Amino acid sequence: MIPVMLVRPRLRGNRHTLVLQALSEALVSVAGLVGRPVRAQDGTPVGRLTDVVVRADAIHPRVAGFHVRIGHRSCWLHIEDVAGVEQGHIELAQSRFDLVDVQRRPGEIMLVADVIDHQLVDVSGVRVVRASDLYLAKTLGDWHLVGVDVSWGSFLRRALLGSASRTPTPAQVLDWAGVHSLAVSEGSFRLNRTQEGLRLLNPGELADLLDDLGRSERLELLQHLDLESAADTLEVLDDEDAVALLRDGTPERAAAILSHMELDEAVDALRDLESEERERILASMEPASLGRLRALLLYDEDTAAGIMTSDLIKIGADATVEAAVAELTAARDRPDQVASVVVMDGDRAIAEISAAQLLGVPPEQPVSQLINSGLVTIAAQASMGEVIEAIADHRGTGLLVVDDAGTPIGRILADDVVDVLAREHERRWPWQSELGA
């Protein structure tokens, strides 16, 4: 297979010219084929090419055939009936062939209609690009799609008239193996299998890609992600963008993604949806996720329970230090987890013990022997004013949120309050911010 990758040779003078010339001769421009004649063996024009079709079954998809305009008909020309593909024309292997109307079949992609001028994801470069041209190359007897040109020069070349516009001028060509197609059209299929490459990107990188894509392309990319990656990505997106993606997708897909998100992030996203949209998504959820989400949605977002982090580690008063350390270790990958455990006496919390308090303590010692201060709690229905006052009175500590029965259901830290105040600031009109309103 011809290695294409990013082609911008750092050579000088004649050597640079020779490299580009050799590369140009090895590649055939798909855009340059459009409108070019399809000729019989004796050179007689039979029709004109309108599209190139590939099979979506390989990293470098194999050309399956061509769409040819003959009179007023759009006909299918199988690759086996083609004797040669050149930049200027296509030559038939025999003088006669069946005039079969075009029928789109599963697993086939039309390169002109589906890919050129569409957005793509360059997985290696973590960026959104637009296909200005595509390049074919013949390897082991078959024609394959090997590269995509993303340069403005190739786009402008297509706008030119005359023979110069038909000549490939590779300037910024990416290996198709590292590109993910986001072409969205009726009946389209995936050109390659680059989900593995997408999984290597972190949520921030995926969020940046989504920011650069149009609405339909965003949904297409999100559909290619596994549920864990999709959930992590929505968590770092702006609230407005995350809600838009949930709203535009199917309720089933939205429910699956929300089930894999941090509980509090999922609740925030659901609160921003219209009630009918929210209920459609909740109706598609598994019972295990549904119960906890509905319980948190009952609280107003301007109350203590509405801004808390619901992830807690609870242990009994008779638990040992070793057991507490094991629980903290198991929770180390949970992003919202505070390094402390809540000590329980039945359903009632009696203390919080930090990870620092466990250092140097014999593993077999009960955690109840480490309790040396009172527990700071706040009611779930407490207002934001009460939360801010309590945070100010207990600097350096969090607030344990308890329900009417005194059972701990979450924790509020100072940064939770800061997030709320920041959101309130963003909701103000500019003149209110300037006047300090």
Buried (B, 14 or more C-beta within 10 A) or exposed (E): EBEBEBBEEEEEEEEEEEBBEEBBEBBBBBBBBBEBBBBBEEEEEBBBBBBBBBBBBBBBBBBBBBBBBBEEEBBBBBBEBBEEBEBEBBBBBEEEBEBEEBEBEEEBBBBBBBBBBBBBBBBBEBBBBEBBBBBBBBEEEEBBBBBBBBBEEBBEBBEEEEEEBBEBBBBBBBBBBBBBBBBBEEEBBBBBBBBEBBBEBEBEBBBBBBEEBEEBBBBBBBEBBEBEBBBBBBBBBEBEBBBBBBBBBEBEBBBBBBBBBBBBBBBBBBBBBEEEBBEBBBEBBEEEBBEEBEBBBEBBBEBBBBBBBBBBBBBEBEBBBBBBBBBBEEBEEEEBBBEBBBBBEEEEBBBBBBBEBBEEBEEEBBBBEBBEEEBBBBBBBBEBEBBBEBBEEEEEBBBBBBBEEEBBBBBBBBEBBEEBEEEEEEEEEEEEEEEEE
